[in-house]
């Protein structure tokens, strides 16, 4: 079941997931030979394949009327980054930098680490951007 504020993918609730694309739990029956083809391609190195190809396959695999109804379409990486970077990543990076500054100030004033604030496992220079 989906709602405007979120929905389920299997048993996991995903906020703002409301397209009902995965509402059905139907299992596609496969023959032994088909399963072997899937095993074979799963072992391949797909790292050099352009993700847009999978987006195109995804879109074309949907019934056109249902796709329009769901608003389901592939969004390329550049478009996603153009939205996610300023809305999510930049604020998180600013918050992280602020937290580092506050922690360094506390340590400079002589605050010690305790059991509830263990030493970091890596240097600050190795974190973030």
ABEGO torsion letter per residue (X at the ends): XBBAAEBBBEABBBBGBAAGAAABABBBBBBAAAAAAAAAAAABBAAABBAAAAAAAAAAABBAAAAAAAGBBBBBAAAAAAAAAAAAAAAAAAAAAAAAAAAAAAAAAGBBBBAABBBBABBAAABEX
